[in-house]
Amino acid sequence: MNRVILMGRLTRDPNVTYSQKDNSAIARFTVAVDRRVSRNNENGEQNADFIGCVCFGRTAEFAEKYLRQGTKIACQGRIQTGSYTNKDGQRVYTTDIVLDDIEFAESKNAQGGGQPSGGYDRPQPSGADAGFMSIPDSIDEELPFA
């Protein structure tokens, strides 16, 4: 089974191109994925892996439209390896994650720093009772699940 799940932040805006054959979108970007804290890391520094990702078609169009540098995403796909010969005649080996699903891992407001970690405005109660009625203490005897 070849399945990869990543959660991290885009290091820059996606680079989107379109194929000449059928004009379908191809998006390439790098995701910085934090490593778990190591015992050997005494300074408390956060380490990250920078993982190259590519997606095609509608997934690539989604990336082009909604993803920006710093966006935190959760994505899944598969590892794909390949190789090519560069202009100097040297063999270059590649490893990419081919994504088939991308989701936001935090709200848009949390990305912009406008909201606390919840990312949305909670309605505040308008009064002392906030539209709820008081239940007398003696009602417990009548409830079947009390």
Backbone hydrogen bonds, N-H to C=O, Kabsch-Sander energy under -0.5 kcal/mol:
donor,donor_aa,acceptor,acceptor_aa,energy
3,R,1,M,-0.6
4,V,77,G,-2.5
6,L,75,C,-2.7
8,G,73,I,-2.1
9,R,32,A,-1.8
10,L,71,T,-1.8
11,T,30,T,-2.3
15,N,28,R,-3.1
16,V,14,P,-0.8
17,T,26,I,-2.6
19,S,24,S,-2.6
23,N,19,S,-1.2
26,I,17,T,-2.7
27,A,55,C,-2.6
28,R,15,N,-2.1
29,F,53,C,-2.0
31,V,51,I,-2.5
32,A,9,R,-3.2
33,V,31,V,-0.7
33,V,49,D,-3.0
34,D,32,A,-0.6
35,R,47,N,-3.2
41,N,38,S,-0.9
42,E,40,N,-1.4
44,G,41,N,-0.8
47,N,45,E,-0.5
49,D,33,V,-2.7
51,I,31,V,-2.7
51,I,49,D,-0.7
52,G,50,F,-0.5
53,C,29,F,-3.1
54,V,97,I,-2.5
55,C,27,A,-2.2
57,G,25,A,-1.8
59,T,56,F,-1.1
60,A,56,F,-0.7
61,E,57,G,-2.1
62,F,58,R,-2.4
63,A,59,T,-2.1
64,E,60,A,-2.5
65,K,61,E,-2.2
66,Y,62,F,-2.7
67,L,62,F,-0.5
67,L,63,A,-1.7
70,G,10,L,-2.6
71,T,68,R,-2.3
73,I,8,G,-3.0
73,I,71,T,-0.6
74,A,103,E,-2.8
75,C,6,L,-2.6
76,Q,101,D,-2.2
77,G,4,V,-2.2
78,R,98,V,-1.9
80,Q,96,D,-2.9
82,G,94,T,-2.0
84,Y,92,V,-2.1
86,N,84,Y,-0.6
86,N,90,Q,-2.7
89,G,86,N,-2.0
92,V,84,Y,-3.5
94,T,82,G,-3.0
96,D,80,Q,-2.6
97,I,52,G,-2.0
98,V,78,R,-2.9
98,V,96,D,-0.6
99,L,54,V,-2.6
99,L,97,I,-0.8
100,D,76,Q,-2.5
101,D,76,Q,-1.4
103,E,74,A,-2.8
105,A,72,K,-2.8
106,E,72,K,-0.6
111,Q,107,S,-1.5
112,G,108,K,-1.6
113,G,109,N,-0.7
114,G,109,N,-1.4
115,Q,109,N,-1.0
119,G,116,P,-2.1
122,R,120,Y,-0.5
132,F,129,D,-2.6
139,I,136,P,-1.5
140,D,137,D,-1.2
141,E,138,S,-1.0
142,E,139,I,-1.7
143,L,139,I,-0.8
143,L,140,D,-0.6
146,A,143,L,-0.9
